[in-house]
Amino acid sequence: MSNKKELRIGLIGTGFMARTHTNAYKRAGDFFPELSYRPVLKAVCSRNPAKVKAFAEQWGYESVETDWKALIERNDIDAIDICASNDVHAEIAIAAAAKGKMILCEKPLSRTLAEAKQMVDAIEESGVKNTVWYNYRRVPAVTLAKQIIDSGKLGKIFHYRANFLQDWTISPELPQGGDGLWRLDIESAGSGVTGDLLAHCIDAAMWHNGPIKDVSAVTETFIKERMHQGTGKVQKVGIDDACIFHCHFENGSLGVFESTRYARGHKAEYTFEINGEHASIRWNLHDMNRLEYFDHSDDSLVRGWRSILVTDGDQPYMKRWWVPGLIIGYEHTFVHQFADFLESLETGKPCSPTFKEALQTQKVCEAVIESANSKSWKNTGAEKF
Ligand SMILES: NC(=O)c1ccc[n+]([C@@H]2O[C@H](COP(=O)([O-])OP(=O)(O)OC[C@H]3O[C@@H](n4cnc5c(N)ncnc54)[C@H](O)[C@@H]3O)[C@@H](O)[C@H]2O)c1
């Protein structure tokens, strides 16, 4: 019998993120055995009774709910994990905070900045533990990039550029709304690639390089109308299919960001590059265990981009896994974040990014959309994490 404290999870959603998070709940204790909390898969909630029952059986949840309000009323749940579409994040988080539940919320925090502010107010008022699943921070190579930047090795930073490219919405036949396609429906998603993909790039960029001060953006909606699965009618598409923005960081560096779902050949190509006075760093999700590093102080005869395979025990998170040289994958980023969350319960330190930190990313996303709509520069008001 385990003498660990129980953390009883109530998961909302049975889709993609519900699976990645549940996998993390199952693995974290094995690979972070010192943690004094033990997750218990208490209940999973989704509106479709058959789907939620099947999910619970497959993944080992003790019980099911079909109404999230009933889930947060339960006294046997300590933490609510929001893995539902963006339209319900705010309502659930605000209600869960009022009930004193810890909250782990998927990104983006919500559809709009106004909603995100209400969520942060609710969290601050209740004082509940919280985190937002900007999981790419916990790719060991991305964490190592942060450590290298913080060590000062890059010197003054001049440029930060990031891309997140996909190609899955090119067909005009693809409907909007409903299961799996809520991302194309402005009502459910809040925005298109800006909140869905660029939010990751913005979170990592501000973590690495400090606040983004102002932005100038263009967006495009290539397919103007799509059939809506909810109404059965052909409706205007309200989301940004593609977004490009440039910006000033508060530290004086320049940023360039691009995201699209129309880059044929790219499935989920997230890349960033940072250029400093002395050194540069670059990373690509498709080769996520590697960090490329160029150091101008190297002997000029052998100077060049180093390709660092981030698998050694002294590199972030890697002592938890296999032996040097053996790689890990996407799912591990969620294990890392959940383990960090459990550790934060012990130490009392926040588990970044908190709602308050994710609000800064939301400010930038909102400024990007406003800039594109008004064809003008916009200040973001983002503060340092
Ligand atoms: N961190 C990441 O890298 C990452 C990746 C993908 C998605 N996300 C985020 O995770 C969230 C979920 O995305 P997904 O890809 O898992 O979507 P999905 O479509 O696979 O699953 C969404 C789930 O939410 C459920 N749902 C919607 N409204 C609900 C309600 N009112 N009550 C109960 N359940 C409800 C649906 O039934 C479905 O099970 C989104 O906010 C998305 O932006 C994050």
The ligand as a MOL file (V3000), in Angstrom:
LIG
                    3D

  0  0  0     0  0            999 V3000
M  V30 BEGIN CTAB
M  V30 COUNTS 44 48 0 0 0
M  V30 BEGIN ATOM
M  V30 1 N -0.4020 21.5080 -25.3820 0
M  V30 2 C -0.5530 21.1600 -26.6570 0
M  V30 3 O 0.3950 20.9500 -27.3680 0
M  V30 4 C -1.9340 21.0010 -27.2060 0
M  V30 5 C -2.1480 20.1720 -28.3210 0
M  V30 6 C -3.4590 19.9940 -28.7720 0
M  V30 7 C -4.5060 20.6480 -28.1340 0
M  V30 8 N -4.2550 21.4690 -27.0820 0 CHG=1
M  V30 9 C -5.3700 22.1480 -26.3920 0
M  V30 10 O -6.0940 21.1730 -25.6570 0
M  V30 11 C -7.4910 21.4490 -25.6630 0
M  V30 12 C -8.2220 20.2380 -26.2360 0
M  V30 13 O -7.7200 19.9540 -27.5330 0
M  V30 14 P -7.7460 18.4730 -28.1450 0
M  V30 15 O -6.7970 18.4680 -29.2880 0
M  V30 16 O -7.6020 17.4780 -27.0720 0 CHG=-1
M  V30 17 O -9.2300 18.4760 -28.7160 0
M  V30 18 P -10.1490 17.2200 -29.0600 0
M  V30 19 O -11.1430 17.7120 -30.0650 0
M  V30 20 O -9.3170 16.0230 -29.3800 0
M  V30 21 O -10.8810 16.9420 -27.6690 0
M  V30 22 C -11.7080 17.9100 -27.0900 0
M  V30 23 C -12.5560 17.2190 -26.0370 0
M  V30 24 O -13.2810 18.2090 -25.3200 0
M  V30 25 C -14.5580 17.6680 -25.0510 0
M  V30 26 N -15.4950 18.7450 -24.7220 0
M  V30 27 C -15.7840 19.8560 -25.4250 0
M  V30 28 N -16.7150 20.5910 -24.7790 0
M  V30 29 C -17.0000 19.9190 -23.6290 0
M  V30 30 C -17.8880 20.1580 -22.5540 0
M  V30 31 N -18.7080 21.2180 -22.5270 0
M  V30 32 N -17.9340 19.2590 -21.5380 0
M  V30 33 C -17.1150 18.1710 -21.5570 0
M  V30 34 N -16.2570 17.8980 -22.5670 0
M  V30 35 C -16.2110 18.7580 -23.5860 0
M  V30 36 C -14.9070 16.9310 -26.3330 0
M  V30 37 O -15.9460 16.0190 -26.1260 0
M  V30 38 C -13.5790 16.2400 -26.6160 0
M  V30 39 O -13.4830 15.0180 -25.9080 0
M  V30 40 C -7.6500 22.7160 -26.4810 0
M  V30 41 O -7.7130 23.8180 -25.6260 0
M  V30 42 C -6.3860 22.7930 -27.3220 0
M  V30 43 O -6.0020 24.0890 -27.6680 0
M  V30 44 C -2.9980 21.6410 -26.6170 0
M  V30 END ATOM
M  V30 BEGIN BOND
M  V30 1 1 1 2
M  V30 2 2 2 3
M  V30 3 1 2 4
M  V30 4 1 4 5
M  V30 5 2 4 44
M  V30 6 2 5 6
M  V30 7 1 6 7
M  V30 8 2 7 8
M  V30 9 1 8 9
M  V30 10 1 8 44
M  V30 11 1 9 10
M  V30 12 1 9 42
M  V30 13 1 10 11
M  V30 14 1 11 12
M  V30 15 1 11 40
M  V30 16 1 12 13
M  V30 17 1 13 14
M  V30 18 2 14 15
M  V30 19 1 14 16
M  V30 20 1 14 17
M  V30 21 1 17 18
M  V30 22 2 18 19
M  V30 23 1 18 20
M  V30 24 1 18 21
M  V30 25 1 21 22
M  V30 26 1 22 23
M  V30 27 1 23 24
M  V30 28 1 23 38
M  V30 29 1 24 25
M  V30 30 1 25 26
M  V30 31 1 25 36
M  V30 32 1 26 27
M  V30 33 1 26 35
M  V30 34 2 27 28
M  V30 35 1 28 29
M  V30 36 1 29 30
M  V30 37 2 29 35
M  V30 38 1 30 31
M  V30 39 2 30 32
M  V30 40 1 32 33
M  V30 41 2 33 34
M  V30 42 1 34 35
M  V30 43 1 36 37
M  V30 44 1 36 38
M  V30 45 1 38 39
M  V30 46 1 40 41
M  V30 47 1 40 42
M  V30 48 1 42 43
M  V30 END BOND
M  V30 END CTAB
M  END
